[in-house]
Structures are given as structure tokens and as C-alpha cells.
Amino acid sequence: MDPLLQWRSEFPILDHTVYMISHSLGAMPRRTRDRLNEYADTWATRGIRAWEEGWWQMPITVGNLIGTIIGAGEGEVVMHQNVAVCQQIVHSCFNWSSKRNKIVSEAMNFPSNLYAFEQLKQLGARVDLVPSADGISIPLERMLRAIDEETALVSVSHVLFRSSFIQDIAALTRRAHECGALICADLYQSAGTVPVDVRAVGLDFATGGSVKWLCGGPGAGYLYVRRDRWVTLEPRFTGWMAHARPFAFADAPIEFADDAYRFLNGTPNVPAMYAARSGYEIVNEIGVDRIRQKSTRQTRRLIELAREAGLRVNSPERDEDRGGTVILDVAEGYEIVKKLAARDYLMDFRPGAGIRIAPHFYTTDEELDSTIQAIRAQTEVGVHQPAS
Ligand SMILES: Cc1ncc(COP(=O)(O)O)c(C=O)c1O
């Protein structure tokens, strides 16, 4: 008996849905509804006093629940709305018109990160994107060679969203630091399913969000900044919450807080943080190592089943290279995903990759079989005919 299956009753959607889409939107924990009620009750009964009774501290107190998942220390993670915002804060800490003005990343990074790099060219940044040879992996050697004395920032996805390939962030961090560059890892597709220890790796920055493996829902992104870098970093993307004495409402220029508040800006997304907490608590309670153990076994099994069904796999073969998602290159994948959603099998499709399937700690082995059978049945009948 798989002990993690005891968590199934905590996720109402699992009663009637084969939920294979936790790389995109993790299932909602039952207790999230209570948390949202708590938010409404607090606002309704405490009014403005809620700020000093907990809301003001939430970007840090909730960030601490992420910290224990990604290996950060107390007070080292601050909550924001999403990864796009967190990445902008990181970028705004650098002078892109200096000689050290290069960003190194992978061409398969998440599009909004790539869009942001491209925009930085207007400020003088040079962007070096290492391509993939096979559409699945990024050659580590090429990444390491791209990092040089003119690199200001290495900014990578820990796990690639399109193929689930795991990048070696420890090797990239060593190289970045050898060259005097800083490194930021986007942990969105790893935190909660692949173990990460930001302090052991020595990352300077990490960003991520709650929508996927952390089962925290939308509106709660997070930013980690290595403690000994704080005093050297003065984000241009800032606001009154980052001031050493925000309630002095002092004139510019800002005097930055000497703690992680210096990486905040405006009013935080309080309801999203209430909603997100329960997912973090559950992931902490189970432990990412146990989630990873199960995920590795189940993704391996999915690959075997897919091969037996004659379906082409578009994610890494070796367990140690593969995150929590398996991607199947199936003709008419988009239509198949839509048809299966109507039958309560949830997964998604990404152009250039295929059908993305993600078991999580709450997935049964039977669901792996039935998912592959359902996809195979669709490829056999053809998506334009009704499925039997
Ligand atoms: C690796 C990665 N980074 C960033 C994002 C988007 O982040 P956000 O919508 O919080 O900006 C996603 C997925 O949506 C992702 O998979």
C-alpha cells in the first residue's frame, strides 16, 4: 500500500477526475476553502487591524513555508504575485550598461523569462541563449562555456517546462561564481517534486510560484535571495514596503530595509497567500524526498506504458535527468487533450513538445494505466470520431 495515497481524501477533485496536470495547476486541498474563509472573516471582523495582526508579516511568514521546501533559511523568502514580477526584481538589481552586461540562459527557458531578457537589451544587456540539440535537454558543457567574465547573471530554469529536463544548477552555480557572476534559478517546475537546497547549491536568487506542484493556487509567487548578497543589492523595481521605515513615508531616495523586505515593493496579495498556505503545509508534511521517490517510480512506469502502447516519449530517459512530467509526442495532441478533459482525464498539450502528463503524490498506479489507455484509444479511433 502506497502511504501517500492517504492524502487523496484531502483533494476533492480526485473523487471524480484523473488528475494528471499538477505541472500546470495542482489540485486544491480541501482545507484551502477554510483558509479563504479565515481571510474573509479576518477582514470582516478585524478590519484595518489585520495588517498589524499578521497581514504585514505574511510575505515573510508564508515565505518561510516555502523556505523549508527549497532549503532557504528563516526570513530569506519573500512572497510576490508571480514569477514574472520576481524575475523583474532580480533584473532590476543589475547595471546593464556596464561592461559586465551578459545574461546566460537556455533557449528552452519559460517564454516570459525570455521576453524579459529580450527587453533588457534596451538597457544594454547582451543575451546568450544556449540552444537544445534534441528539443529535450540543454548541453551542460555549452552552458558552462557560455558563462564568462562579462556575465552578470546566469538565469536558468531548474526543470524545463517543455521537456521536464533537470539542469545541473550546482555546476552552473560553481561556474557563475568562478567568473564573478550571480545566478538565478526558476524553481517553478522543481520545487515540490524535485528536491532543491538553495543554500547548499549556493544560488544567489531563486524564483517560483504556487500554482503547480505546491498545490497553492494562483497569485502567490516567491523570491529567494541569498542573505549575504542583500546589502549589495538595490532593486530599481521597488516600493514603499522595501523602505527601512515604511510608515515614515519618507521622500526619495529610498533607504532600503536591511532584511528581505528590501525585495518587496507594493501591497502584497494577501488572499492568495491565505489560499497558498495549505498546499505548502502538505508538501512540507510529506517531504519532497518522498514525493520525488514516488514521482520517479511513476514517471518511469508511464514511460514504459507509453512505449508498450507505441507512443513516442519526449522527456528524458534517465530518472536523474527527468522532473515530474512525462511528455508524449502524439499526433493531434491538442484535440486528444480536449476530448479526454470531457471524460475527466486532465492533462495538457504544449506545441513543440506534446501531451504533458504529471502524476503527483496523490496519484494511484491504476490512474497511470488508465491514462495511457485513454490516450491510446484516442490515437486509434482518431480524434474526429467519437470515443467509445
Ligand atoms: C518554469 C516556469 N516559469 C515561469 C512560469 C510562469 O510563471 P508566472 O505565471 O508566475 O509568472 C511557468 C509556468 O507557468 C513555468 O513553468
The ligand as an ORCA input file, in Angstrom:
! r2SCAN-3c Opt
* xyz 0 1
  C       9.360     27.338    -15.377
  C       8.234     28.345    -15.348
  N       8.497     29.629    -15.060
  C       7.517     30.558    -15.026
  C       6.211     30.219    -15.274
  C       5.168     31.293    -15.233
  O       5.202     31.955    -14.017
  P       4.237     33.163    -13.617
  O       2.946     32.994    -14.326
  O       4.112     33.026    -12.130
  O       4.949     34.422    -13.986
  C       5.892     28.870    -15.557
  C       4.529     28.377    -15.797
  O       3.532     28.931    -15.915
  C       6.935     27.924    -15.602
  O       6.684     26.633    -15.896
*
